[in-house]
Amino acid sequence: MMFELLLSAFVFFILLMGLMVFFVRHQSKMPYYRQTQADCVAMLEKALAGRLPEFEWHAFIGLSIRDNESLDALRERCCWIDEFGTKGTQLVKGRPCVSFSNEGRKELEKLLDEWQHKADYLV
């Protein structure tokens, strides 16, 4: 009787562990969006050239950057530009691209100039 109880507890434990391993391995992973300074400079250059895809712009301004405070500050400034400096979208080679007003373009030029020459120095 005691042996059967221990055996059933052991089988139950093995099944429970198997289910746990299955769900951990097959659960949907949380997507992440990692930006670098070079990515941001390239995005600003495309924005000024008028060929920045709308989805790329909204992906950048819509997701916070937790691993780099200065890049997140850039993202927040771009949110402001999106709010007050965009005119809408225009089709470029069949893709909707963000169109900026003169005020928005000036702000983007300032950001591009700042970020092209920015370096991360450790103190």
PASEBA-1860 file (N, C-alpha, C; in nm, 3 decimals):
! residues 123
1> MMFELLLS> 0.082/-0.119/0.000/0.000/0.000/0.000/0.088/0.127/0.000 ~ 0.186/0.130/0.086/0.275/0.246/0.095/0.355/0.261/-0.034 ~ 0.395/0.148/-0.093/0.471/0.152/-0.217/0.387/0.210/-0.330 ~ 0.260/0.171/-0.339/0.171/0.222/-0.443/0.148/0.373/-0.427 ~ 0.138/0.417/-0.306/0.119/0.559/-0.279/0.243/0.639/-0.321 ~ 0.361/0.589/-0.287/0.484/0.656/-0.328/0.502/0.653/-0.480 ~ 0.468/0.542/-0.541/0.477/0.531/-0.686/0.383/0.628/-0.757 ~ 0.260/0.638/-0.710/0.165/0.731/-0.773/0.208/0.877/-0.750
9> AFVFFILL> 0.262/0.910/-0.634/0.311/1.045/-0.608/0.429/1.075/-0.701 ~ 0.517/0.979/-0.721/0.633/0.998/-0.808/0.589/1.018/-0.953 ~ 0.494/0.937/-1.001/0.443/0.951/-1.138/0.374/1.086/-1.155 ~ 0.295/1.126/-1.056/0.230/1.256/-1.061/0.333/1.369/-1.069 ~ 0.439/1.359/-0.990/0.545/1.460/-0.990/0.613/1.467/-1.128 ~ 0.643/1.351/-1.186/0.706/1.347/-1.319/0.614/1.408/-1.424 ~ 0.486/1.377/-1.422/0.391/1.436/-1.517/0.380/1.587/-1.499 ~ 0.376/1.632/-1.376/0.368/1.774/-1.348/0.492/1.847/-1.398
17> MGLMVFFV> 0.609/1.790/-1.375/0.733/1.850/-1.424/0.738/1.850/-1.576 ~ 0.691/1.745/-1.639/0.687/1.738/-1.785/0.596/1.846/-1.844 ~ 0.479/1.865/-1.785/0.388/1.970/-1.831/0.450/2.109/-1.811 ~ 0.516/2.128/-1.700/0.578/2.257/-1.673/0.689/2.286/-1.776 ~ 0.771/2.188/-1.806/0.877/2.206/-1.906/0.815/2.235/-2.043 ~ 0.708/2.164/-2.078/0.642/2.187/-2.206/0.591/2.330/-2.217 ~ 0.521/2.379/-2.117/0.466/2.514/-2.123/0.573/2.622/-2.118 ~ 0.680/2.600/-2.045/0.788/2.699/-2.041/0.857/2.709/-2.176
25> RHQSKMPY> 0.877/2.597/-2.241/0.946/2.598/-2.370/0.859/2.651/-2.483 ~ 0.728/2.633/-2.474/0.639/2.668/-2.585/0.554/2.792/-2.559 ~ 0.577/2.860/-2.449/0.501/2.983/-2.426/0.548/3.090/-2.523 ~ 0.460/3.184/-2.553/0.500/3.291/-2.645/0.598/3.383/-2.574 ~ 0.702/3.414/-2.643/0.806/3.500/-2.588/0.764/3.646/-2.606 ~ 0.802/3.730/-2.514/0.774/3.873/-2.522/0.869/3.935/-2.623 ~ 0.817/3.995/-2.729/0.907/4.057/-2.828/0.975/4.180/-2.769 ~ 1.092/4.209/-2.818/1.162/4.328/-2.773/1.217/4.402/-2.893
33> YRQTQADC> 1.241/4.527/-2.873/1.287/4.616/-2.979/1.412/4.685/-2.927 ~ 1.525/4.652/-2.981/1.651/4.706/-2.932/1.709/4.800/-3.037 ~ 1.731/4.924/-2.998/1.785/5.027/-3.085/1.927/5.062/-3.044 ~ 2.007/5.102/-3.142/2.140/5.153/-3.115/2.146/5.296/-3.167 ~ 2.253/5.365/-3.135/2.270/5.501/-3.182/2.276/5.504/-3.335 ~ 2.345/5.408/-3.395/2.354/5.402/-3.542/2.216/5.382/-3.605 ~ 2.133/5.298/-3.543/1.996/5.278/-3.593/1.917/5.408/-3.590 ~ 1.932/5.482/-3.480/1.859/5.609/-3.465/1.907/5.712/-3.567
41> VAMLEKAL> 2.037/5.719/-3.590/2.091/5.813/-3.689/2.039/5.776/-3.828 ~ 2.039/5.649/-3.861/1.988/5.605/-3.992/1.840/5.639/-4.006 ~ 1.764/5.622/-3.898/1.622/5.654/-3.903/1.600/5.804/-3.923 ~ 1.678/5.886/-3.854/1.666/6.032/-3.870/1.705/6.074/-4.012 ~ 1.807/6.011/-4.069/1.847/6.042/-4.207/1.736/6.006/-4.305 ~ 1.672/5.890/-4.285/1.561/5.851/-4.373/1.443/5.946/-4.357 ~ 1.421/5.993/-4.233/1.311/6.087/-4.209/1.334/6.217/-4.285 ~ 1.457/6.267/-4.281/1.487/6.393/-4.350/1.485/6.375/-4.502
49> AGRLPEFE> 1.518/6.255/-4.548/1.515/6.228/-4.692/1.373/6.203/-4.742 ~ 1.277/6.189/-4.649/1.138/6.167/-4.688/1.106/6.023/-4.722 ~ 1.189/5.930/-4.679/1.165/5.789/-4.711/1.162/5.700/-4.588 ~ 1.117/5.756/-4.475/1.104/5.679/-4.351/0.967/5.611/-4.349 ~ 0.964/5.477/-4.352/0.835/5.407/-4.349/0.758/5.439/-4.221 ~ 0.629/5.452/-4.238/0.542/5.487/-4.125/0.552/5.385/-4.012 ~ 0.557/5.255/-4.046/0.562/5.152/-3.942/0.692/5.162/-3.860 ~ 0.802/5.199/-3.925/0.930/5.211/-3.854/0.926/5.329/-3.756
57> WHAFIGLS> 0.868/5.439/-3.799/0.857/5.558/-3.714/0.770/5.527/-3.593 ~ 0.654/5.466/-3.616/0.563/5.437/-3.506/0.617/5.328/-3.413 ~ 0.693/5.234/-3.467/0.757/5.133/-3.381/0.860/5.199/-3.289 ~ 0.934/5.297/-3.342/1.035/5.365/-3.262/0.973/5.451/-3.153 ~ 0.875/5.532/-3.189/0.819/5.622/-3.088/0.722/5.552/-2.994 ~ 0.675/5.434/-3.032/0.574/5.366/-2.951/0.629/5.276/-2.842 ~ 0.754/5.237/-2.849/0.810/5.145/-2.751/0.921/5.213/-2.672 ~ 0.912/5.206/-2.540/1.017/5.269/-2.460/1.146/5.188/-2.467
65> IRDNESLD> 1.257/5.259/-2.453/1.389/5.197/-2.458/1.441/5.194/-2.315 ~ 1.442/5.079/-2.254/1.473/5.068/-2.112/1.621/5.056/-2.082 ~ 1.700/5.017/-2.179/1.841/4.992/-2.150/1.931/5.111/-2.178 ~ 1.876/5.221/-2.231/1.958/5.338/-2.262/1.872/5.464/-2.243 ~ 1.903/5.540/-2.140/1.822/5.658/-2.107/1.832/5.767/-2.214 ~ 1.950/5.785/-2.273/1.964/5.890/-2.373/1.886/5.855/-2.501 ~ 1.885/5.728/-2.539/1.804/5.689/-2.656/1.655/5.704/-2.626 ~ 1.615/5.678/-2.502/1.476/5.697/-2.466/1.439/5.845/-2.466
73> ALRERCCW> 1.534/5.931/-2.428/1.509/6.075/-2.436/1.493/6.118/-2.581 ~ 1.573/6.061/-2.671/1.557/6.088/-2.814/1.420/6.043/-2.861 ~ 1.378/5.925/-2.817/1.246/5.872/-2.854/1.136/5.968/-2.808 ~ 1.150/6.021/-2.686/1.049/6.115/-2.635/1.046/6.244/-2.716 ~ 1.163/6.292/-2.758/1.167/6.412/-2.842/1.102/6.383/-2.978 ~ 1.121/6.262/-3.028/1.057/6.224/-3.154/0.906/6.212/-3.137 ~ 0.860/6.173/-3.018/0.716/6.171/-2.990/0.659/6.311/-3.000 ~ 0.734/6.409/-2.949/0.690/6.547/-2.957/0.683/6.590/-3.104
81> IDEFGTKG> 0.784/6.553/-3.181/0.785/6.586/-3.324/0.666/6.521/-3.394 ~ 0.636/6.396/-3.356/0.522/6.327/-3.416/0.392/6.400/-3.384 ~ 0.385/6.452/-3.263/0.263/6.522/-3.220/0.244/6.655/-3.292 ~ 0.353/6.731/-3.307/0.339/6.869/-3.356/0.410/6.896/-3.490 ~ 0.485/6.800/-3.541/0.564/6.829/-3.661/0.542/6.738/-3.779 ~ 0.436/6.659/-3.778/0.410/6.573/-3.893/0.291/6.627/-3.973 ~ 0.294/6.600/-4.102/0.184/6.642/-4.189/0.096/6.523/-4.226 ~ 0.145/6.403/-4.208/0.071/6.284/-4.248/0.164/6.186/-4.315
89> TQLVKGRP> 0.113/6.117/-4.416/0.195/6.021/-4.488/0.190/6.051/-4.637 ~ 0.292/6.001/-4.704/0.299/6.010/-4.850/0.348/5.875/-4.900 ~ 0.308/5.838/-5.019/0.352/5.712/-5.077/0.487/5.730/-5.145 ~ 0.583/5.647/-5.106/0.715/5.644/-5.168/0.740/5.500/-5.210 ~ 0.745/5.479/-5.340/0.762/5.344/-5.396/0.656/5.247/-5.343 ~ 0.534/5.296/-5.331/0.422/5.213/-5.288/0.412/5.191/-5.139 ~ 0.500/5.252/-5.060/0.495/5.236/-4.914/0.461/5.369/-4.849 ~ 0.374/5.367/-4.747/0.344/5.492/-4.678/0.463/5.537/-4.593
97> CVSFSNEG> 0.509/5.657/-4.617/0.621/5.715/-4.542/0.574/5.841/-4.472 ~ 0.634/5.869/-4.357/0.595/5.984/-4.276/0.641/6.112/-4.344 ~ 0.554/6.211/-4.343/0.585/6.341/-4.400/0.587/6.443/-4.286 ~ 0.692/6.524/-4.281/0.710/6.620/-4.171/0.690/6.762/-4.221 ~ 0.640/6.846/-4.132/0.626/6.989/-4.163/0.764/7.054/-4.155 ~ 0.771/7.181/-4.193/0.899/7.253/-4.187/0.952/7.257/-4.044 ~ 0.864/7.281/-3.949/0.903/7.284/-3.808/0.956/7.147/-3.765 ~ 0.888/7.042/-3.806/0.932/6.907/-3.772/1.067/6.873/-3.835
105> RKELEKLL> 1.086/6.916/-3.960/1.214/6.891/-4.028/1.329/6.964/-3.958 ~ 1.303/7.085/-3.911/1.408/7.159/-3.839/1.448/7.086/-3.711 ~ 1.348/7.036/-3.640/1.377/6.961/-3.517/1.454/6.832/-3.549 ~ 1.414/6.765/-3.656/1.485/6.643/-3.697/1.629/6.673/-3.736 ~ 1.651/6.785/-3.804/1.787/6.824/-3.841/1.873/6.848/-3.717 ~ 1.814/6.915/-3.616/1.887/6.937/-3.491/1.923/6.805/-3.424 ~ 1.825/6.715/-3.419/1.851/6.584/-3.357/1.957/6.506/-3.433 ~ 1.950/6.509/-3.565/2.048/6.436/-3.646/2.187/6.492/-3.624
113> DEWQHKAD> 2.199/6.625/-3.622/2.329/6.687/-3.599/2.384/6.648/-3.462 ~ 2.296/6.649/-3.363/2.339/6.613/-3.227/2.380/6.467/-3.217 ~ 2.301/6.378/-3.277/2.325/6.235/-3.259/2.433/6.179/-3.350 ~ 2.463/6.246/-3.460/2.572/6.200/-3.545/2.706/6.213/-3.474 ~ 2.718/6.312/-3.390/2.846/6.341/-3.325/2.847/6.303/-3.178 ~ 2.744/6.235/-3.134/2.733/6.199/-2.993/2.815/6.072/-2.966 ~ 2.880/6.070/-2.851/2.956/5.952/-2.810/2.922/5.922/-2.665 ~ 2.914/5.794/-2.634/2.891/5.752/-2.496/3.025/5.740/-2.425
121> YLV> 3.046/5.826/-2.330/3.168/5.822/-2.252/3.137/5.772/-2.112 ~ 3.216/5.681/-2.065/3.202/5.633/-1.928/3.287/5.720/-1.836 ~ 3.227/5.766/-1.728/3.300/5.852/-1.634/3.362/5.766/-1.526
END
